[in-house]
Amino acid sequence: RDAATPAAREAVQLARAARARMAELVRGIHQAGITDVVSVGIGGSDLGPRLVVDALAQPGTGLPRVHFLSNVDPAAAASVTAGLDPARTAVILVSKSFGTQETLLNGRILADWLGDGSRLYAVSANPGRAAETFDIDPSRVLPMWDWVGGRYSMWSAVGFPIAIALGMERFEALLGGAAEMDEHVLSAPLRENIAAWHALTAVWNRNALGLHSHAVVPYAERLRLLPAYLQQLVMESLGKSVRADGSRVGLDTVPVWWG
């Protein structure tokens, strides 16, 4: 959507520049004979990309297989790297602050296992710390920004693992679909607005009908992470009892999502 303010226009320019850099890195990984990529992160830096890769990555395409590591249990790192060739594997460390202890701990384990730092990448809102902490060349550090909430971050450079697994063209198509939905929410009349209808129905169900939970039950195995993703997205966004100005909300804001 066209940016209406100078700050918004600058944000759009920064995001497009980051996406262009990401496309270059994706191309380099695809051309380097990398067979596997391990993405290290927690929360929004992990769940969204993991869901999309699970749902949309196709075997037999010749693109790298993307694996995810979030648990600091050493058994998790051992399980992820079992059977992988460190000489043909790249590692991506994803952390907004680059101070997240779980990501740093797993990052050190994976960096030692990898051996060659030339296949170590990072995505962070603190690119200087990312480059310094693991001695990563700044050209392999992609930026994000503090205004990117973790639950929305897969649409930013945090989607780097998605682009590797699907290819940049399909990642761009994913962004295009999100942009179409944004445009619908912003411009569709209230009577036809999917988001407005969903919000009104949710308020009615929770407060008028007293329904306290919302079940999401995907039957497709590839969508098994969708309930967890929606739990984070909906409850973190809406599950608040106070407004931005500190005043209390007079309604129950959101049911418990589960699946």
URQUI-V966725 format. One line per field, one symbol per residue. ss: DSSP state (H for helix, E for strand, L for the rest). phi: phi as a letter, one per 30 degrees, with the letter a starting at -180 (. if undefined). burial: 1 if it has 9 or more other C-alpha atoms within 8 Angstrom, else 0. A space follows every 10 residues. Layout:
BEGIN
ss = ???
phi = ???
burial = ???
END
This chain:
BEGIN
ss = LLLLLHHHHH HHHHHHHHHH HHHHHHHHHH HLLLLEEEEE LLHHHLHHHH HHHHHHLLLL LLLLEEEEEL LLLHHHHHHH HLLLLHHHEE EEEELLLLLL HHHHHHHHHH HHHHLLHHHE EEEELLHHHH HHHHLLLHHH EEELLLLLLH HHHHHLHHHH HHHHHHLHHH HHHHHHHHHH HHHHHHHLLH HHLHHHHHHH HHHHHHHHLL LLEEELLLLL HHHLLHHHHH HHHHHHHHLL LELLLLLELL LLLLLEEEL
phi = .ddcbedddd dddddddddd dddddddddd ccidcbbccc abiddbdded eddedcdcdi didedccbbb ddeedddddd deiccedbbc bcccaddhbd dddddddddd ddddicddcc bbbadbdddd dddchdeedc ccdbbddcde dcdddcddde dddddcjddd dddddddddd deddddbdee dcdedddddd ddddddcdci dcbbccbdcd edcddeeddd eddddddcdb cbdddjdddd bddaddcal
burial = 0000000110 0100100110 1110110011 0001111111 1101111111 1111001000 0011011111 0100011001 0000010111 1111110100 0111111111 1001001011 1111111001 1000010001 1111000101 1111011111 1111111101 1000100010 0011100100 0010011000 0111111000 1001010100 0011111111 1111110010 0110000010 011111110
END
